[in-house]
Amino acid sequence: TGVQTCALPIWQQRKLNQKLEEQNQKLLELDEFKQTMTGMIVHDLKSPLNSIIGTTEDHENPKFINVNQLGKRMLNLVQNILDIQKFENTEIHPKIDSFSLYELIQQVIKQIELLAQSKNLILRNEVSADIFVQADTELTERIFINLLTNAVKYSHQNQAISIQAKTNHETIEIQVQDSGVGIPAEFLS
């Protein structure tokens, strides 16, 4: 039950420290390379996805509608990856606009409608049409896409997902309600 220690001579400690610093530098360089490559690849995905979305827009054919919605979901994922990189580099500069929350949610519902239909879920926009928000439209849309995609993913078949909003002076409280298992109590904070 005794404690055993082993002291290295100063020259060995310096040599070990130098090796650790060199390895750390290599890891930092590899991480920077990975970040750069990921950013380039993800950025290069935006053009073909935008072409797919543009080509399939305003078609009545269910196949075109399906491809359009899937393209928009993929573009949302690509945008999220790019935003994570921007947040890490603190490069995000929100573009504040005033927009109808109801209309924005309607657009989001159109984008994930197909996903909801695969589980026979009903998406209900219960937000009042007279609520306007001042925020970055694109970021807010992507937040709702992520929230509703998760709600669809974790909801049980044949259920409803509702989006509601309450105004309180200068703030708006928004709720996305679904029939999923929810967040475990230990993670709520």
CYANA upper distance limits for C-alpha pairs under 8 A (distance plus 0.5 A):
  8 LEU  CA     12 GLN  CA      6.58
  8 LEU  CA     13 GLN  CA      6.64
  9 PRO  CA     13 GLN  CA      6.89
 10 ILE  CA     14 ARG  CA      6.69
 11 TRP  CA     15 LYS  CA      6.67
 12 GLN  CA     16 LEU  CA      6.52
 13 GLN  CA     17 ASN  CA      6.53
 14 ARG  CA     18 GLN  CA      6.55
 15 LYS  CA     19 LYS  CA      6.75
 16 LEU  CA     20 LEU  CA      6.70
 17 ASN  CA     21 GLU  CA      6.63
 18 GLN  CA     22 GLU  CA      6.70
 19 LYS  CA     23 GLN  CA      6.70
 20 LEU  CA     24 ASN  CA      6.51
 21 GLU  CA     25 GLN  CA      6.60
 22 GLU  CA     26 LYS  CA      6.78
 23 GLN  CA     27 LEU  CA      6.72
 24 ASN  CA     28 LEU  CA      6.71
 25 GLN  CA     29 GLU  CA      6.71
 26 LYS  CA     30 LEU  CA      6.63
 27 LEU  CA     31 ASP  CA      6.57
 28 LEU  CA     32 GLU  CA      6.69
 29 GLU  CA     33 PHE  CA      6.66
 30 LEU  CA     34 LYS  CA      6.59
 31 ASP  CA     35 GLN  CA      6.62
 32 GLU  CA     36 THR  CA      6.64
 33 PHE  CA     37 MET  CA      6.62
 34 LYS  CA     38 THR  CA      6.48
 35 GLN  CA     39 GLY  CA      6.54
 35 GLN  CA     85 GLN  CA      8.34
 36 THR  CA     40 MET  CA      6.68
 37 MET  CA     41 ILE  CA      6.60
 38 THR  CA     42 VAL  CA      6.46
 39 GLY  CA     43 HIS  CA      6.35
 39 GLY  CA     82 LEU  CA      7.10
 39 GLY  CA     85 GLN  CA      8.15
 40 MET  CA     44 ASP  CA      6.52
 41 ILE  CA     45 LEU  CA      6.88
 42 VAL  CA     46 LYS  CA      7.47
 42 VAL  CA     78 VAL  CA      6.43
 42 VAL  CA     81 ILE  CA      7.91
 42 VAL  CA     82 LEU  CA      7.62
 43 HIS  CA     47 SER  CA      8.42
 43 HIS  CA     78 VAL  CA      8.08
 43 HIS  CA     82 LEU  CA      7.92
 44 ASP  CA     48 PRO  CA      8.32
 45 LEU  CA     49 LEU  CA      6.77
 45 LEU  CA     78 VAL  CA      7.91
 46 LYS  CA     50 ASN  CA      6.49
 46 LYS  CA     75 LEU  CA      7.04
 46 LYS  CA     78 VAL  CA      7.67
 47 SER  CA     51 SER  CA      6.74
 48 PRO  CA     52 ILE  CA      6.68
 49 LEU  CA     53 ILE  CA      6.63
 49 LEU  CA     71 GLY  CA      6.41
 49 LEU  CA     72 LYS  CA      8.19
 49 LEU  CA     74 MET  CA      8.02
 49 LEU  CA     75 LEU  CA      6.78
 50 ASN  CA     54 GLY  CA      6.45
 50 ASN  CA     71 GLY  CA      8.26
 50 ASN  CA     75 LEU  CA      8.14
 51 SER  CA     55 THR  CA      6.44
 52 ILE  CA     56 THR  CA      6.69
 52 ILE  CA     67 VAL  CA      8.19
 52 ILE  CA     68 ASN  CA      7.43
 52 ILE  CA     71 GLY  CA      7.03
 53 ILE  CA     57 GLU  CA      6.53
 53 ILE  CA     67 VAL  CA      8.12
 53 ILE  CA     68 ASN  CA      5.53
 53 ILE  CA     69 GLN  CA      8.37
 53 ILE  CA     71 GLY  CA      6.24
 53 ILE  CA     72 LYS  CA      7.14
 54 GLY  CA     68 ASN  CA      8.50
 56 THR  CA     64 PHE  CA      5.68
 56 THR  CA     65 ILE  CA      7.25
 56 THR  CA     67 VAL  CA      7.37
 56 THR  CA     68 ASN  CA      5.88
 57 GLU  CA     64 PHE  CA      8.09
 57 GLU  CA     65 ILE  CA      7.93
 57 GLU  CA     68 ASN  CA      6.95
 59 HIS  CA     64 PHE  CA      6.63
 59 HIS  CA     65 ILE  CA      7.12
 60 GLU  CA     64 PHE  CA      7.81
 60 GLU  CA     65 ILE  CA      7.55
 61 ASN  CA     65 ILE  CA      6.91
 62 PRO  CA     66 ASN  CA      6.51
 63 LYS  CA     67 VAL  CA      6.71
 64 PHE  CA     68 ASN  CA      6.48
 65 ILE  CA     69 GLN  CA      6.69
 66 ASN  CA     70 LEU  CA      6.68
 66 ASN  CA    114 LEU  CA      7.33
 67 VAL  CA     71 GLY  CA      6.44
 68 ASN  CA     72 LYS  CA      6.73
 69 GLN  CA     73 ARG  CA      6.76
 69 GLN  CA    110 LYS  CA      8.19
 69 GLN  CA    111 GLN  CA      5.62
 69 GLN  CA    112 ILE  CA      7.19
 69 GLN  CA    113 GLU  CA      8.42
 69 GLN  CA    114 LEU  CA      7.59
 70 LEU  CA     74 MET  CA      6.69
 70 LEU  CA    111 GLN  CA      8.47
 71 GLY  CA     75 LEU  CA      6.58
 72 LYS  CA     76 ASN  CA      6.61
 72 LYS  CA    111 GLN  CA      7.08
 73 ARG  CA     77 LEU  CA      6.93
 73 ARG  CA    111 GLN  CA      7.60
 73 ARG  CA    112 ILE  CA      8.01
 74 MET  CA     78 VAL  CA      6.78
 75 LEU  CA     79 GLN  CA      6.58
 76 ASN  CA     80 ASN  CA      6.67
 76 ASN  CA    142 ARG  CA      6.99
 76 ASN  CA    145 ILE  CA      8.29
 77 LEU  CA     81 ILE  CA      6.90
 78 VAL  CA     82 LEU  CA      6.87
 79 GLN  CA     83 ASP  CA      6.53
 80 ASN  CA     84 ILE  CA      6.66
 80 ASN  CA    142 ARG  CA      8.41
 81 ILE  CA     85 GLN  CA      7.04
 82 LEU  CA     86 LYS  CA      6.79
 83 ASP  CA     87 PHE  CA      6.47
 83 ASP  CA     92 ILE  CA      7.92
 84 ILE  CA     88 GLU  CA      6.67
 85 GLN  CA     89 ASN  CA      6.82
 86 LYS  CA     90 THR  CA      6.14
 86 LYS  CA     91 GLU  CA      5.37
 86 LYS  CA     92 ILE  CA      6.21
 87 PHE  CA     91 GLU  CA      6.67
 87 PHE  CA     92 ILE  CA      6.66
 94 PRO  CA    135 ALA  CA      8.17
 94 PRO  CA    136 ASP  CA      5.94
 94 PRO  CA    139 LEU  CA      8.43
 95 LYS  CA    135 ALA  CA      7.70
 95 LYS  CA    136 ASP  CA      5.40
 95 LYS  CA    137 THR  CA      8.05
 96 ILE  CA    134 GLN  CA      6.55
 96 ILE  CA    135 ALA  CA      5.13
 96 ILE  CA    136 ASP  CA      5.11
 96 ILE  CA    137 THR  CA      7.77
 97 ASP  CA    133 VAL  CA      8.32
 97 ASP  CA    134 GLN  CA      5.83
 97 ASP  CA    135 ALA  CA      6.03
 97 ASP  CA    136 ASP  CA      6.47
 97 ASP  CA    137 THR  CA      7.00
 98 SER  CA    132 PHE  CA      6.91
 98 SER  CA    133 VAL  CA      5.92
 98 SER  CA    134 GLN  CA      4.88
 98 SER  CA    135 ALA  CA      7.14
 99 PHE  CA    103 GLU  CA      8.40
 99 PHE  CA    104 LEU  CA      8.06
 99 PHE  CA    132 PHE  CA      5.82
 99 PHE  CA    133 VAL  CA      5.97
 99 PHE  CA    134 GLN  CA      7.14
 99 PHE  CA    137 THR  CA      7.85
100 SER  CA    104 LEU  CA      6.81
100 SER  CA    129 ALA  CA      7.41
100 SER  CA    130 ASP  CA      7.67
100 SER  CA    131 ILE  CA      6.51
100 SER  CA    132 PHE  CA      4.96
100 SER  CA    133 VAL  CA      6.86
101 LEU  CA    105 ILE  CA      6.68
101 LEU  CA    127 VAL  CA      7.80
101 LEU  CA    129 ALA  CA      7.83
101 LEU  CA    131 ILE  CA      6.46
101 LEU  CA    132 PHE  CA      6.14
101 LEU  CA    133 VAL  CA      6.70
102 TYR  CA    106 GLN  CA      6.72
102 TYR  CA    125 ASN  CA      7.63
102 TYR  CA    127 VAL  CA      6.01
102 TYR  CA    128 SER  CA      6.89
102 TYR  CA    129 ALA  CA      5.76
102 TYR  CA    130 ASP  CA      8.41
102 TYR  CA    131 ILE  CA      7.62
103 GLU  CA    107 GLN  CA      6.85
103 GLU  CA    129 ALA  CA      8.02
104 LEU  CA    108 VAL  CA      6.88
104 LEU  CA    141 GLU  CA      7.14
105 ILE  CA    109 ILE  CA      6.57
105 ILE  CA    125 ASN  CA      7.38
105 ILE  CA    141 GLU  CA      8.01
105 ILE  CA    144 PHE  CA      7.80
106 GLN  CA    110 LYS  CA      6.87
106 GLN  CA    125 ASN  CA      7.50
107 GLN  CA    111 GLN  CA      7.03
108 VAL  CA    112 ILE  CA      7.04
108 VAL  CA    141 GLU  CA      7.14
108 VAL  CA    144 PHE  CA      7.34
108 VAL  CA    145 ILE  CA      6.44
109 ILE  CA    113 GLU  CA      6.11
109 ILE  CA    123 LEU  CA      7.49
111 GLN  CA    145 ILE  CA      8.39
112 ILE  CA    116 ALA  CA      6.85
112 ILE  CA    145 ILE  CA      7.90
112 ILE  CA    148 LEU  CA      8.20
112 ILE  CA    149 THR  CA      7.42
113 GLU  CA    117 GLN  CA      6.61
113 GLU  CA    123 LEU  CA      8.31
114 LEU  CA    118 SER  CA      6.87
115 LEU  CA    119 LYS  CA      7.76
115 LEU  CA    149 THR  CA      8.40
115 LEU  CA    152 VAL  CA      7.76
116 ALA  CA    120 ASN  CA      6.67
116 ALA  CA    121 LEU  CA      5.57
116 ALA  CA    122 ILE  CA      7.51
116 ALA  CA    123 LEU  CA      7.98
116 ALA  CA    152 VAL  CA      6.41
117 GLN  CA    121 LEU  CA      6.26
117 GLN  CA    122 ILE  CA      8.20
119 LYS  CA    152 VAL  CA      8.34
119 LYS  CA    156 HIS  CA      8.11
119 LYS  CA    157 GLN  CA      5.54
119 LYS  CA    158 ASN  CA      7.05
120 ASN  CA    157 GLN  CA      6.48
120 ASN  CA    158 ASN  CA      5.42
120 ASN  CA    159 GLN  CA      7.78
121 LEU  CA    152 VAL  CA      8.00
121 LEU  CA    157 GLN  CA      6.92
121 LEU  CA    158 ASN  CA      5.63
121 LEU  CA    159 GLN  CA      5.61
121 LEU  CA    160 ALA  CA      5.97
121 LEU  CA    161 ILE  CA      7.65
122 ILE  CA    158 ASN  CA      8.05
122 ILE  CA    159 GLN  CA      6.91
122 ILE  CA    160 ALA  CA      5.03
122 ILE  CA    161 ILE  CA      6.59
123 LEU  CA    160 ALA  CA      6.45
123 LEU  CA    161 ILE  CA      5.45
123 LEU  CA    162 SER  CA      6.43
124 ARG  CA    160 ALA  CA      7.65
124 ARG  CA    161 ILE  CA      6.55
124 ARG  CA    162 SER  CA      5.03
124 ARG  CA    163 ILE  CA      6.72
125 ASN  CA    162 SER  CA      6.51
125 ASN  CA    163 ILE  CA      5.66
125 ASN  CA    164 GLN  CA      7.38
126 GLU  CA    162 SER  CA      7.13
126 GLU  CA    163 ILE  CA      6.12
126 GLU  CA    164 GLN  CA      5.54
126 GLU  CA    165 ALA  CA      8.04
127 VAL  CA    131 ILE  CA      8.09
127 VAL  CA    163 ILE  CA      7.07
127 VAL  CA    164 GLN  CA      5.46
127 VAL  CA    165 ALA  CA      5.89
128 SER  CA    165 ALA  CA      7.96
135 ALA  CA    140 THR  CA      7.60
136 ASP  CA    140 THR  CA      6.51
137 THR  CA    141 GLU  CA      6.53
138 GLU  CA    142 ARG  CA      6.78
139 LEU  CA    143 ILE  CA      6.69
140 THR  CA    144 PHE  CA      6.86
141 GLU  CA    145 ILE  CA      6.70
142 ARG  CA    146 ASN  CA      6.65
143 ILE  CA    147 LEU  CA      6.67
144 PHE  CA    148 LEU  CA      6.40
145 ILE  CA    149 THR  CA      6.31
146 ASN  CA    150 ASN  CA      6.64
147 LEU  CA    151 ALA  CA      6.67
147 LEU  CA    176 VAL  CA      7.92
148 LEU  CA    152 VAL  CA      6.57
148 LEU  CA    176 VAL  CA      7.91
149 THR  CA    153 LYS  CA      6.58
150 ASN  CA    154 TYR  CA      6.64
151 ALA  CA    155 SER  CA      6.34
151 ALA  CA    161 ILE  CA      7.66
151 ALA  CA    176 VAL  CA      8.22
151 ALA  CA    177 GLN  CA      8.21
151 ALA  CA    178 ASP  CA      6.39
151 ALA  CA    180 GLY  CA      7.41
152 VAL  CA    161 ILE  CA      8.18
152 VAL  CA    178 ASP  CA      8.36
154 TYR  CA    179 SER  CA      8.12
154 TYR  CA    180 GLY  CA      5.27
154 TYR  CA    181 VAL  CA      7.43
155 SER  CA    159 GLN  CA      7.56
155 SER  CA    178 ASP  CA      6.55
155 SER  CA    179 SER  CA      5.47
155 SER  CA    180 GLY  CA      4.69
155 SER  CA    181 VAL  CA      8.17
156 HIS  CA    179 SER  CA      6.65
156 HIS  CA    180 GLY  CA      6.80
159 GLN  CA    178 ASP  CA      8.24
159 GLN  CA    179 SER  CA      7.25
160 ALA  CA    178 ASP  CA      6.96
160 ALA  CA    179 SER  CA      7.88
161 ILE  CA    176 VAL  CA      7.50
161 ILE  CA    177 GLN  CA      6.05
161 ILE  CA    178 ASP  CA      5.15
161 ILE  CA    179 SER  CA      7.90
162 SER  CA    175 GLN  CA      8.38
162 SER  CA    176 VAL  CA      6.26
162 SER  CA    177 GLN  CA      5.74
162 SER  CA    178 ASP  CA      7.29
163 ILE  CA    174 ILE  CA      7.67
163 ILE  CA    175 GLN  CA      6.13
163 ILE  CA    176 VAL  CA      5.13
163 ILE  CA    177 GLN  CA      6.97
164 GLN  CA    174 ILE  CA      6.17
164 GLN  CA    175 GLN  CA      5.68
164 GLN  CA    176 VAL  CA      7.15
165 ALA  CA    172 ILE  CA      6.98
165 ALA  CA    173 GLU  CA      5.97
165 ALA  CA    174 ILE  CA      4.83
165 ALA  CA    175 GLN  CA      6.77
166 LYS  CA    172 ILE  CA      6.09
166 LYS  CA    173 GLU  CA      5.66
166 LYS  CA    174 ILE  CA      7.05
167 THR  CA    171 THR  CA      6.43
167 THR  CA    172 ILE  CA      4.93
167 THR  CA    173 GLU  CA      6.83
168 ASN  CA    172 ILE  CA      6.54
168 ASN  CA    173 GLU  CA      8.14
183 ILE  CA    187 PHE  CA      7.04
183 ILE  CA    188 LEU  CA      6.85
184 PRO  CA    188 LEU  CA      7.15
